[in-house]
Amino acid sequence: MEAHRWKLLALDLDGTLLRDDLSVDPRDRAAVERARAGGVEVTLLTGRMLPSVWPYLAELQITAPVVLYNGALIHDPRLGHQTVLGRISARLASQLLGLARSRRVEAQLYLGSELLIAEETPAQRDFLDKERLVAREVGDLAAAVSDEPIKLLFIGEPDVLDDLERRWGPLVAGEGRFVRSQATYLECLAPNVDKGVALKVVAGSLQAPMEAVIAVGDQPNDVEMLSVAGMGVAVASAHEACLEAADVVLVRTNNEAAVEEVVERFLQ
C-alpha cells in the first residue's frame, strides 16, 4: 500500500513509543507531527490508565480516541467521552485477589476511576512513581471489590507470574483472560478485551479501514493489534511473540527512534 493510503498509525506506549527512561525521543515526536500533517491520524494503545497517559497526549497533541487498560476502555480526548469494552466479574476479581495474598506478588485493583492497593510497598511505590499515579490503600483488596473492575494487575518476578498464569488459567477460563505487557506484569482483563478489538473500534470511529492501519508494538499484549492491522510492525527490541506476529520488524529499538523509522519507511 502506498504511503498516501495509510489512514491511522496506532502506537503502543511503553517499550515502543517511549524510551526506557519513559520519555519521547524528539525525533519520534517530530515524526508523529509529520504523519499527522500528511493526513494520518495517530492514536495510542496502552495498558495504562488515563491519568498516566495525559502527559503524553498533551506532548504529542493526540486528539484521536486512545485505548487504555490493554483494550478495556476507549477515551476520546476531543469529547471527553469514554467507552468501556469489558469488565471482570466481581466474583472472579475477589477470588484472584484473595489467592494473591498467599503468593509472592503485589496486586492492584482498577475499580471505577480509582487504583486500589492493599498497602504501599517499595514495589508499589516504584510502579506509582513510574506511571505518575496515586493509589488508595484499602488493606484487603479482595474485600474492596464493590463492583466489576476494569483490570487486575499482579506484579512479581517473571517465573512467579508464569506459575500463577498456569495455575489460575482454569479459574479465569470463559470469565477473563491474562495478558503480559511486561515480564514482571500479569494482567487480568475481561474475556472479550484486547488491543485488537479496541483498535477496530477506534479505526471505525475514524472511518479508517483496517487495511489502512499501521500498528506498532513490542510485547505479547500487542499481538492482537498487530494481527488485525493492515501492517503489523514490531520494534527491534520486541518480545518473541510480537516479532512472530509482525509483518515488519524494524531495525531500531524504542531507544533509537523506532517511530521515526516507521514514518520514514511507510508514511513519507
PALOLO-659102 format. One record per atom (N, C-alpha, C): x, y, z; residue in one letter. Coordinates in steps of 0.001 Angstrom, whole numbers, padded with zeros to 6 digits, always signed. Layout:
BEGIN
XYZa;...
//
This chain:
BEGIN
+000846-001202+000000m;+000000+000000+000000m;+000877+001246+000000m;+000546+002202-000857e;+001325+003419-000945e;+001099+004294+000281e;+002073+005167+000559a;+002040+005967+001781a;+000746+006766+001916a;+000246+007331+000810h;-000908+008218+000915h;-002182+007468+001253h;-002160+006140+001242r;-003363+005374+001528r;-003458+004954+002991r;-002416+005127+003762w;-002489+004833+005189w;-003289+005920+005888w;-004193+005509+006776k;-005096+006452+007445k;-004860+006575+008942k;-004304+005540+009563l;-004186+005535+011019l;-002890+004853+011440l;-002148+005523+012329l;-000930+004968+012930l;-001236+004707+014399l;-001221+003440+014795a;-001580+003035+016155a;-000312+002603+016883a;+000011+003296+017962l;+001278+003094+018654l;+001079+002590+020070l;+001754+001493+020398d;+001889+001105+021794d;+002755+002158+022479d;+002637+002252+023805l;+003356+003300+024526l;+004682+002769+025099l;+004626+002075+026219d;+005856+001588+026861d;+006584+000571+025984d;+007873+000795+025793g;+008679-000135+025011g;+008587+000059+023515g;+007721+000970+023078t;+007551+001230+021643t;+007771+002706+021348t;+006822+003539+021741l;+006991+004978+021569l;+007896+005561+022649l;+007781+005043+023862l;+008585+005571+024964l;+009945+004897+025037l;+010960+005707+025312r;+012272+005155+025607r;+012253+004518+026987r;+013300+003809+027336d;+013338+003130+028627d;+013261+004100+029798d;+013637+005361+029583d;+013518+006362+030652d;+012132+007011+030661d;+011206+006458+029849l;+009801+006885+029773l;+009612+008239+029101l;+010614+008700+028381s;+010486+009936+027614s;+010237+009617+026143s;+009738+010615+025425v;+009541+010501+023975v;+010743+011118+023283v;+011388+010363+022405d;+012506+010886+021634d;+012010+012062+020780d;+012713+013183+020772p;+012295+014311+019932p;+012108+013932+018466p;+012903+012973+017994r;+012747+012522+016605r;+011406+011829+016402r;+010955+011067+017399d;+009650+010415+017309d;+008528+011433+017392d;+008701+012446+018250r;+007695+013494+018362r;+007525+014210+017022r;+008641+014519+016393a;+008591+015188+015087a;+007981+014273+014028a;+008260+012975+014124a;+007709+012016+013154a;+006194+011922+013291a;+005691+011940+014509v;+004250+011925+014732v;+003614+013170+014117v;+004251+014299+014278e;+003735+015533+013695e;+003714+015453+012175e;+004762+014869+011576r;+004808+014743+010109r;+003715+013804+009616r;+003494+012720+010338a;+002451+011773+009943a;+001092+012463+009944a;+000820+013219+011004r;-000453+013911+011101r;-000589+014970+010016r;+000511+015675+009748a;+000484+016690+008699a;+000197+016082+007338a;+000550+014801+007186g;+000286+014103+005930g;-001090+013463+005872g;-001922+013732+006866g;-003290+013231+006836g;-003512+011922+007556g;-002514+011462+008298v;-002632+010200+009026v;-002989+010490+010485v;-004079+009902+010978e;-004432+010028+012394e;-003443+009192+013208e;-003162+009629+014423v;-002254+008909+015309v;-002967+008644+016623v;-002907+007377+017081t;-003520+007023+018357t;-002545+006197+019181t;-002852+006080+020470l;-002045+005299+021398l;-002882+004145+021936l;-002231+002991+022136l;-002875+001837+022756l;-001955+001354+023877l;-002469+001331+025099t;-001615+001075+026241t;-002371+000347+027344t;-001628-000263+028241g;-002238-000869+029418g;-002472+000133+030523g;-001960+001338+030365r;-002062+002364+031405r;-003487+002894+031559r;-003728+003557+032704m;-004982+004263+032910m;-004799+005723+032511m;-005907+006458+032383l;-005870+007789+031777l;-004929+008777+032465l;-004917+008906+033792p;-004010+009904+034392p;-002548+009680+034032p;-002177+008432+033781s;-000803+008114+033425s;-000486+008423+031966s;-001523+008593+031169v;-001356+008834+029724v;-001476+010308+029368v;-002156+011093+030213w;-002400+012503+029907w;-001144+013262+029470w;-000004+013118+030169p;+001167+013903+029756p;+001597+013622+028319p;+001449+012368+027883y;+001865+012025+026522y;+000843+012498+025493y;-000437+012487+025852l;-001448+013042+024946l;-001184+014525+024703l;-000814+015229+025777a;-000531+016657+025640a;+000746+016901+024846a;+001788+016139+025149e;+003064+016335+024475e;+002953+016065+022981e;+002206+015027+022616l;+002096+014626+021214l;+000876+015224+020519l;+000061+015954+021284q;-001154+016583+020754q;-002082+015548+020110q;-002251+014429+020806i;-003127+013362+020324i;-004582+013757+020564i;-005381+013744+019523t;-006801+014058+019651t;-007684+012897+019220t;-007120+011880+018575a;-007888+010700+018185a;-008213+009881+019433a;-009272+009067+019404p;-009564+008188+020537p;-008376+007287+020847p;-008101+007098+022130v;-006972+006280+022564v;-007483+005087+023369v;-006709+004017+023348v;-007087+002764+024003v;-006306+002617+025302v;-007023+002382+026400l;-006421+002246+027719l;-006696+000846+028277l;-006020+000504+029362y;-006235-000783+030050y;-006141-001966+029083y;-005208-001906+028150n;-004999-003002+027190n;-006247-003364+026389n;-007066-002369+026133g;-008229-002590+025281g;-009557-002561+025999g;-009550-002414+027318a;-010806-002439+028075a;-011577-001127+027994a;-010903-000031+027655l;-011568+001275+027633l;-011013+002137+026516l;-011890+002876+025860i;-011506+003837+024825i;-011866+005227+025322i;-010892+006126+025290h;-011108+007512+025718h;-010978+008433+024512h;-011961+009293+024323d;-011946+010268+023229d;-011543+011626+023796d;-010308+012079+023546p;-009857+013362+024090p;-010650+014546+023576p;-011188+014425+022372r;-011937+015544+021797r;-013245+015787+022551r;-013929+014700+022901l;-015247+014802+023520l;-015224+014550+025018l;-014102+014020+025524g;-014045+013645+026925g;-014912+012443+027232g;-015262+011679+026199h;-016172+010539+026340h;-015381+009250+026467h;-015890+008331+027297q;-015228+007040+027483q;-016187+005898+027194q;-015661+004853+026535t;-016429+003657+026230t;-015729+002460+026853t;-016407+001757+027729v;-015853+000554+028349v;-016231-000656+027496v;-015246-001429+027089l;-015488-002587+026229l;-015621-003891+027007l;-015269-003879+028290g;-015411-005103+029075g;-014935-004920+030495g;-015565-005640+031416r;-015158-005627+032821r;-015043-007063+033321r;-014287-007232+034408i;-014128-008535+035048i;-015246-008700+036064i;-015762-009911+036215s;-016800-010124+037221s;-016227-009875+038613s;-017068-009337+039490a;-016636-009086+040866a;-016246-010382+041557a;-016959-011461+041255r;-016651-012753+041880r;-015255-013221+041524r;-014903-013165+040219l;-013578-013600+039795l;-012502-012695+040374l;-012731-011393+040366a;-011745-010450+040902a;-011460-010738+042372a;-012514-010934+043157s;-012329-011222+044583s;-011565-012525+044782s;-011880-013515+043969q;-011217-014810+044092q;-009716-014691+043806q;-009353-014032+042722l;-007939-013913+042361l;-007177-013044+043365l;-007794-011976+043811l;-007124-011102+044775l;-006930-011814+046107l;-007873-012668+046479g;-007716-013459+047688g;-006584-014458+047560g;-006489-015113+046408l;-005410-016070+046170l;-004045-015380+046145l;-004018-014152+045647a;-002744-013444+045515a;-002116-013125+046865a;-002939-013051+047911r;-002406-012712+049238r;-001372-013718+049718r;-001524-014966+049283s;-000609-016010+049757s;+000572-016229+048814s;+000678-015428+047787r;+001746-015573+046806r;+002701-014391+046894r;+003878-014560+046277r;+004900-013512+046318r;+004665-012496+045196r;+003498-011873+045224v;+003160-010884+044202v;+002491-009680+044850v;+002584-008566+044175e;+001838-007362+044538e;+000599-007312+043649e;-000527-006903+044209a;-001769-006855+043442a;-002292-005427+043377a;-002964-005130+042273q;-003615-003837+042092q;-005012-004062+041535q;-005952-003250+042011l;-007349-003341+041615l;-007755-002022+040964l;-008161-002082+039699y;-008595-000889+038959y;-010119-000882+038957y;-010687-000071+039851l;-012121-000072+040103l;-012666+001329+039845l;-013599+001444+038897g;-014078+002765+038514g;-012922+003572+037958g;-012705+004750+038488s;-011582+005579+038046s;-010430+005527+039039s;-010506+004604+040006e;-009511+004525+041057e;-008574+003338+040897e;-007367+003507+041417l;-006407+002424+041562l;-006295+002110+043051l;-006618+000873+043434l;-006592+000448+044821l;-005462-000548+045053l;-004763-000414+046178i;-003729-001362+046580i;-003960-001709+048044i;-003386-002836+048465a;-003516-003222+049863a;-002726-002273+050752a;-001462-002072+050412e;-000602-001153+051141e;+000525-000711+050226e;+001155+000387+050594e;+002241+000902+049756e;+003552+000230+050141e;+004021-000652+049283t;+005300-001325+049439t;+006307-000675+048502t;+007590-001001+048610p;+008565-000447+047664p;+008213-000746+046205p;+007736-001960+045944a;+007376-002312+044568a;+006196-001479+044077a;+005215-001278+044955q;+004070-000453+044575q;+004504+000990+044354q;+005378+001502+045216r;+005862+002875+045081r;+006604+003059+043769r;+007423+002079+043403d;+008147+002160+042132d;+007172+002251+040966d;+006125+001430+041006f;+005129+001444+039938f;+004414+002794+039871f;+003981+003281+041020l;+003240+004549+041056l;+004096+005713+040582l;+005368+005702+040966d;+006269+006767+040507d;+006469+006688+039000d;+006650+005471+038490k;+006886+005292+037048k;+005696+005775+036229k;+004508+005467+036695e;+003309+005794+035921e;+002638+007097+036368e;+003249+007779+037338r;+002732+009063+037813r;+001298+008940+038300r;+001077+007949+039162l;-000266+007660+039645l;-000355+007778+041158l;-001579+007915+041618v;-001880+007897+043048v;-002805+006717+043310v;-002514+005941+044359a;-003345+004791+044704a;-003939+004978+046093a;-005072+004338+046309r;-005698+004349+047626r;-005447+003022+048321r;-004904+003071+049528e;-004635+001867+050305e;-005917+001422+051013e;-006246+000133+050851v;-007510-000369+051422v;-007316-001580+052327v;-006102-002069+052458g;-005871-003231+053306g;-006200-004532+052602g;-007440-004926+052612d;-007881-006177+051993d;-008471-005888+050616d;-007713-006170+049576l;-008189-005867+048219l;-009392-006712+047837l;-009380-007986+048224a;-010494-008869+047868a;-011807-008344+048427a;-011757-007799+049639a;-012969-007265+050270a;-013369-005921+049687a;-012450-005265+048972a;-012723-003936+048414a;-013431-003988+047073a;-013633-005188+046531v;-014295-005319+045233v;-015789-005078+045417v;-016209-003866+045146s;-017612-003484+045324s;-018385-003456+044013s;-017667-003610+042905d;-018283-003554+041580d;-017379-004333+040638d;-017749-004396+039377e;-016936-005109+038393e;-015735-004252+038006e;-014517-004698+038293p;-013334-003895+037944p;-013019-003983+036465p;-012235-003012+036014i;-011840-002998+034613i;-010561-003785+034388i;-009743-003921+035458k;-008476-004636+035308k;-007926-005011+036677k;-007208-006140+036711l;-006364-006500+037843l;-004932-006566+037340l;-003997-006154+038179l;-002584-006238+037819l;-001825-006896+038961l;-001014-007901+038598f;-000151-008578+039560f;+001296-008321+039163f;+002086-007891+040122i;+003478-007521+039877i;+004372-008495+040639i;+005348-009085+039938g;+006238-010030+040593g;+007341-010496+039670g;+008131-011424+040142e;+009198-011983+039313e;+008589-012793+038172e;+009225-012782+037000p;+008645-013463+035836p;+008307-014931+036077p;+009178-015673+036774d;+008901-017096+036979d;+007707-017302+037899d;+007544-016416+038884v;+006388-016496+039783v;+005098-016219+039009v;+005123-015198+038162l;+003938-014858+037371l;+003636-015935+036340l;+004661-016531+035767d;+004450-017645+034829d;+003697-018775+035521d;+004101-019079+036757d;+003465-020155+037520d;+002015-019804+037849d;+001776-018551+038249l;+000414-018135+038564l;-000483-018191+037330l;+000054-017782+036203e;-000744-017809+034973e;-001169-019238+034640e;-000274-020197+034849r;-000613-021607+034608r;-001642-022098+035627r;-001402-021793+036896r;-002292-022291+037955r;-003679-021660+037890r;-003728-020378+037597w;-005003-019671+037605w;-005737-019744+036274w;-005083-020244+035246g;-005716-020323+033927g;-007096-020953+033958g;-007254-022143+034589p;-008588-022773+034635p;-009623-021939+035380p;-009181-021112+036333l;-010120-020307+037106l;-010730-019179+036274l;-009953-018639+035361v;-010435-017484+034586v;-011038-017882+033247v;-010925-019144+032868a;-011413-019588+031560a;-012875-019197+031366a;-013151-018463+030296g;-014508-018037+029984g;-014944-016786+030705g;-014246-016412+031777e;-014632-015229+032551e;-013608-014109+032474e;-012413-014418+031998g;-011352-013428+031917g;-010217-013939+031060g;-009197-013124+030901r;-008010-013533+030155r;-006801-012841+030746r;-005664-013524+030695f;-004416-012951+031169f;-003626-012391+029995f;-002967-011262+030211v;-002060-010699+029213v;-000784-010275+029915v;+000305-010240+029155r;+001593-009797+029680r;+002040-008575+028900r;+002106-007441+029595s;+002597-006214+028983s;+004073-005999+029300s;+004550-006666+030339q;+005970-006719+030677q;+006211-008052+031361q;+007461-008464+031432a;+007765-009750+032053a;+007346-009794+033514a;+007350-008640+034178t;+007033-008583+035609t;+005586-008180+035883t;+004754-008098+034836y;+003346-007738+034995y;+002467-008865+034448y;+001472-009281+035233l;+000439-010200+034775l;-000893-009493+034968l;-001625-009275+033878e;-002865-008521+033938e;-004048-009422+033624e;-005133-009218+034337c;-006377-009932+034074c;-007404-008945+033558c;-007997-009286+032413l;-008997-008449+031759l;-010242-009268+031475l;-011298-008606+031027a;-012499-009312+030588a;-012150-010212+029401a;-012890-011305+029203p;-012510-012282+028167p;-012582-011749+026740p;-013414-010733+026503n;-013591-010203+025150n;-012721-008992+024875n;-011756-008712+025751v;-010976-007476+025663v;-009561-007747+025196v;-009134-007013+024171d;-007721-006968+023794d;-007513-005744+022908d;-006254-005441+022615k;-005963-004244+021827k;-006464-004357+020393k;-006562-005567+019879g;-007051-005736+018514g;-008512-005361+018391g;-009333-005835+019325v;-010760-005491+019334v;-010931-003980+019458v;-010191-003391+020387a;-010313-001949+020606a;-009830-001149+019404a;-008767-001615+018756l;-008260-000905+017577l;-009300-000882+016462l;-010035-001954+016303k;-011102-001974+015297k;-012163-000926+015605k;-012494-000762+016881v;-013494+000236+017267v;-012982+001642+016971v;-011722+001899+017341v;-011139+003219+017090v;-011067+003505+015597v;-010592+002535+014824a;-010484+002727+013378a;-011853+003002+012769a;-012865+002285+013232g;-014217+002500+012728g;-014711+003900+013026g;-014413+004397+014220s;-014862+005747+014590s;-014172+006809+013752s;-013000+006488+013228l;-012242+007432+012395l;-012441+007170+010905l;-013307+006207+010592q;-013589+005817+009204q;-012312+005408+008477q;-011472+004666+009193a;-010231+004145+008623a;-010367+002637+008453a;-010373+002131+007242p;-010424+000679+007040p;-009225+000013+007707p;-009400-001199+008205m;-008304-001863+008898m;-007092-002078+007990m;-007319-002221+006702e;-006198-002383+005777e;-005395-001089+005622e;-005943+000014+006147a;-005240+001296+006085a;-004636+001685+007433a;-004485+000690+008327v;-003965+000930+009674v;-002580+000301+009833v;-001643+001061+010371i;-000341+000540+010784i;-000327+000493+012310i;-000026-000663+012878a;+000058-000815+014335a;+001483-001200+014707a;+002008-000577+015762v;+003404-000796+016164v;+003435-001186+017644v;+004143-002278+017971g;+004194-002725+019357g;+005457-003503+019676g;+005485-004027+020921d;+006703-004729+021359d;+006462-005896+022300d;+005257-006075+022846q;+005030-007100+023861q;+003875-008030+023475q;+003715-009162+024196p;+002630-010093+023869p;+001243-009455+023869p;+001029-008434+024703n;-000283-007780+024707n;-000546-006962+023451n;+000462-006846+022571d;+000299-006126+021304d;+000008-007051+020123d;+000080-008351+020360v;-000043-009307+019250v;-001358-009146+018509v;-002464-009016+019244e;-003777-008929+018580e;-003890-007697+017700e;-003357-006564+018149m;-003490-005358+017325m;-002597-005447+016092m;-001428-006078+016220l;-000581-006270+015052l;-001250-007199+014050l;-001996-008175+014558s;-002626-009169+013693s;-003805-008614+012904s;-004533-007641+013475v;-005716-007120+012779v;-005404-005922+011893v;-004242-005298+012083a;-003897-004104+011299a;-003479-004484+009883a;-003604-003509+008981g;-003142-003731+007609g;-001663-004025+007572g;-000905-003404+008484m;+000514-003697+008648m;+000837-003727+010138m;+001288-004873+010609g;+001717-005008+011993g;+003223-004879+012071g;+003710-003974+012910v;+005132-003653+012980v;+005643-003893+014397v;+006775-004574+014522a;+007425-004792+015816a;+008729-004013+015860a;+008992-003367+016987v;+010294-002711+017152v;+011365-003782+017290v;+012605-003407+017054a;+013694-004392+017040a;+013869-005098+018378a;+013500-004435+019469s;+013669-004982+020804s;+012439-005733+021305s;+011524-006080+020411a;+010248-006673+020809a;+010396-008089+021345a;+009395-008508+022117h;+009273-009880+022605h;+009101-010831+021421h;+009531-012069+021583e;+009472-013048+020501e;+008057-013208+019941e;+007049-013211+020820a;+005672-013371+020348a;+005268-012226+019431a;+005743-011037+019739c;+005431-009864+018928c;+006180-009914+017593c;+007427-010337+017648l;+008214-010464+016417l;+007558-011449+015450l;+007035-012546+015986e;+006403-013562+015140e;+005094-013068+014535e;+004381-012211+015254a;+003095-011720+014765a;+003225-010588+013757a;+004397-009954+013698a;+004573-008745+012890a;+004764-009056+011402a;+004284-008141+010583d;+004573-008191+009143d;+005949-007603+008862d;+006340-006641+009703v;+007609-005933+009532v;+008288-005831+010895v;+009593-006119+010934v;+010396-005904+012133v;+011358-004760+011852v;+011322-003747+012693l;+012151-002573+012481l;+013620-002841+012774l;+014458-001968+012271v;+015883-002007+012572v;+016141-001387+013937v;+015331-000412+014307r;+015550+000358+015528r;+014734-000172+016704r;+015253+000068+017908t;+014548-000226+019145t;+013776+001014+019597t;+013054+000871+020696n;+012338+002020+021256n;+013273+003116+021738n;+014534+002767+021995n;+015516+003768+022431n;+016220+004448+021261n;+015856+004056+020040e;+016544+004567+018854e;+015579+005201+017853e;+014490+005771+018347a;+013503+006457+017492a;+012862+005509+016494a;+012283+004419+017012a;+011634+003427+016160a;+010441+004008+015409a;+009709+004922+016042v;+008542+005500+015375v;+008967+006354+014187v;+010070+007042+014324e;+010595+007802+013182e;+010883+006862+012018e;+011424+005673+012311e;+011702+004713+011239e;+010413+004312+010526e;+009339+004087+011283v;+008053+003721+010674v;+007578+004825+009742v;+007627+006068+010213v;+007136+007189+009414v;+008002+007370+008172v;+009308+007270+008310e;+010205+007459+007164e;+010025+006355+006124e;+009802+005126+006576r;+009705+003996+005637r;+008348+003874+004975r;+007274+004209+005688f;+005946+003879+005182f;+004992+005058+005029f;+005301+006219+005615l;+004331+007317+005611l;+004851+008568+004935l;+005997+008463+004242q;+006517+009634+003536q;+006830+009286+002086q;
//
